[in-house]
């Protein structure tokens, strides 16, 4: 099981990667949504905003009103961010849960 700090760092790494790719993605993906990432085995959460192809305003704590909500174990979150776990397969096998409208899911997939 990964720690809260490792999960926080993984999300910061994801934010940095999205930031590097933002210029290329911005024209293909128009997505401005709040995001909550719930870590089920640590009983913790993080929240932020996806805007302009970037993950911004990342902070500790849940956002119950987030338009996109992801739930995963700490190890699955790290594997997703590292590219070791395919998001489509993870959702299909119910290792990861993403709640969002279908159009947002398609846009989110293009970002990742």
C-alpha positions as CSV (number, residue, x, y, z in Angstrom):
1,X,0.0,0.0,0.0
2,X,1.3,3.4,-1.0
3,X,1.4,6.3,1.4
4,X,-0.6,9.5,1.3
5,X,2.6,11.4,0.4
6,X,3.3,9.0,-2.5
7,X,-0.3,9.5,-3.8
8,X,0.1,13.3,-3.5
9,X,3.4,13.1,-5.4
10,X,1.9,10.9,-8.1
11,X,-0.8,13.5,-8.7
12,X,1.7,16.2,-8.8
13,X,3.7,14.2,-11.4
14,X,0.6,13.8,-13.4
15,X,-0.1,17.5,-13.2
16,X,3.5,18.2,-14.5
17,X,3.1,15.8,-17.4
18,X,-0.2,17.3,-18.4
19,X,1.4,20.7,-18.1
20,X,4.1,19.7,-20.6
21,X,1.5,18.4,-23.0
22,X,-1.0,21.2,-22.6
23,X,-0.2,23.1,-25.7
24,X,-0.7,20.1,-28.0
25,X,-3.8,18.9,-26.2
26,X,-5.6,22.2,-25.7
27,X,-6.8,22.4,-29.3
28,X,-8.1,18.9,-29.3
29,X,-9.7,18.8,-25.8
30,X,-11.9,21.5,-24.4
31,X,-12.4,20.4,-20.8
32,X,-12.8,22.6,-17.8
33,X,-14.1,20.5,-14.8
34,X,-13.5,20.0,-11.1
35,X,-11.9,16.7,-10.2
36,X,-11.9,14.6,-7.0
37,X,-9.5,11.7,-6.6
38,X,-10.5,9.4,-3.7
39,X,-8.0,6.9,-2.4
40,X,-10.1,4.1,-1.0
41,X,-7.5,2.2,1.0
42,X,-6.1,5.3,2.7
43,X,-9.5,7.0,3.4
44,X,-8.2,10.2,1.9
45,X,-8.8,12.3,-1.1
46,X,-7.4,15.1,-3.3
47,X,-9.1,17.6,-5.5
48,X,-8.3,20.0,-8.3
49,X,-9.4,21.3,-11.6
50,X,-8.8,20.2,-15.2
51,X,-8.5,23.3,-17.3
52,X,-6.9,23.9,-20.7
53,X,-5.3,20.5,-20.7
54,X,-3.8,21.0,-17.3
55,X,-4.4,19.7,-13.8
56,X,-4.4,22.9,-11.6
57,X,-5.2,23.9,-8.0
58,X,-4.4,20.4,-6.7
59,X,-5.0,20.2,-2.9
60,X,-5.7,17.7,-0.1
61,X,-9.3,16.9,0.7
62,X,-12.4,15.8,-1.1
63,X,-14.7,17.8,-3.3
64,X,-18.2,16.2,-3.1
65,X,-19.4,18.5,-5.9
66,X,-16.7,17.6,-8.4
67,X,-17.9,17.0,-11.9
68,X,-15.3,14.1,-12.3
69,X,-14.8,11.7,-9.4
70,X,-12.2,9.0,-9.5
71,X,-11.9,6.3,-6.8
72,X,-8.9,3.9,-6.7
73,X,-6.6,2.2,-4.2
74,X,-3.3,3.9,-3.6
75,X,-1.3,1.3,-5.5
76,X,-3.7,1.5,-8.5
77,X,-3.4,5.3,-8.6
78,X,0.4,5.0,-8.7
79,X,0.2,2.4,-11.4
80,X,-2.1,4.6,-13.5
81,X,0.1,7.6,-13.2
82,X,3.2,5.6,-14.1
83,X,1.5,4.1,-17.1
84,X,1.7,0.6,-15.7
85,X,-2.1,0.2,-15.6
86,X,-4.3,1.0,-18.5
87,X,-7.2,3.3,-17.4
88,X,-9.7,1.6,-19.7
89,X,-8.9,-1.9,-18.4
90,X,-8.8,-0.7,-14.9
91,X,-12.3,0.8,-15.2
92,X,-13.6,-2.3,-17.0
93,X,-12.2,-4.6,-14.2
94,X,-13.6,-2.2,-11.5
95,X,-10.2,-1.6,-10.0
96,X,-10.8,2.1,-10.7
97,X,-14.1,3.9,-10.7
98,X,-14.6,7.2,-12.6
99,X,-17.9,9.0,-12.4
100,X,-18.4,11.6,-15.0
101,X,-20.7,12.3,-17.9
102,X,-19.9,10.2,-21.0
103,X,-18.6,13.2,-23.0
104,X,-16.2,14.2,-20.2
105,X,-15.0,10.6,-20.0
106,X,-14.1,10.7,-23.7
107,X,-12.3,14.0,-23.3
108,X,-10.5,12.8,-20.2
109,X,-9.3,9.7,-22.0
110,X,-7.7,11.9,-24.7
111,X,-5.8,13.9,-22.0
112,X,-4.3,10.7,-20.5
